[in-house]
Amino acid sequence: MDNSADCDDTDPLVNPDAVEIADNDIDENCDGLDLKTWYADSDGDGFGDGNTSLLDNVQPDGYVADNTDCDDTDATINPDTIWYADLDGDGFGDPDSGQTGCVSPGLEYVLDDNDCDDTDPLVNPGATEILNNSIDDDCNPS
C-alpha cells in the first residue's frame, strides 16, 4: 500500500510516525526538517558552549552548530584565537609568530601582535620614542 505522506517507502524507520533522531541528517518523521543539536553562543563569536545545548529543527537565535568554544564569556578566546610569541617579555607579540588555539601555547605568548622588535623589551608600541637614536622605540615609523 502506498502512503503519500511517507517520504521514503524503502525504509520502514522513516515515516510520518517515526521518532526524529538528532544530528544524523535523516528526516525520519517526513516533516521536511532534520532535528539538530544547537549550542549556546553567549559571546557571539560563532563557537558554542558544549555544556549548553538544545534540540531544534531550525537554528535558534544565540545558538550555533559548533560546540568547541573554550570560553563562551569572551569572544576573543575560541579555537580560532591567535597567540603571538613575546620573546622579550614586554607584553607585545611578534606578528609573524602566530599560533592558533583556545589557550596560550606558553607563558611567552600574548594576544597582542604589535611588537616591531621582539628582541628588545624597550621597543614596543607602549614605549616612548627617543629622538635621534636611530631606533623606532614606539613601533610608529612616523
URFEN-V292279 format. One record per backbone hydrogen bond with DSSP energy under -0.5 kcal/mol. CO is the residue of the C=O (numbers start at 0). NH is the residue of the N-H. Records with the same first field share a line. If there is no record, write none. Layout:
# URFEN-V292279
CO: NH ; NH
This chain:
# URFEN-V292279
1: 3
2: 5
7: 10
9: 11
10: 13
12: 14
14: 17
20: 23
25: 27
26: 29
27: 14
34: 22
35: 37 ; 55
37: 53
38: 63
39: 48
40: 43
47: 49 ; 68
48: 51
51: 39
53: 37
55: 35
59: 62
61: 40
63: 38
65: 47
70: 73
73: 76
75: 77
76: 70
77: 80
80: 82 ; 100
82: 98
83: 109
84: 93
85: 88
92: 94 ; 114
93: 96
98: 82
105: 108
107: 85
109: 83
111: 92
114: 94
116: 119
119: 122
121: 123
123: 126
128: 130
129: 132
134: 136
135: 138
136: 123
138: 140
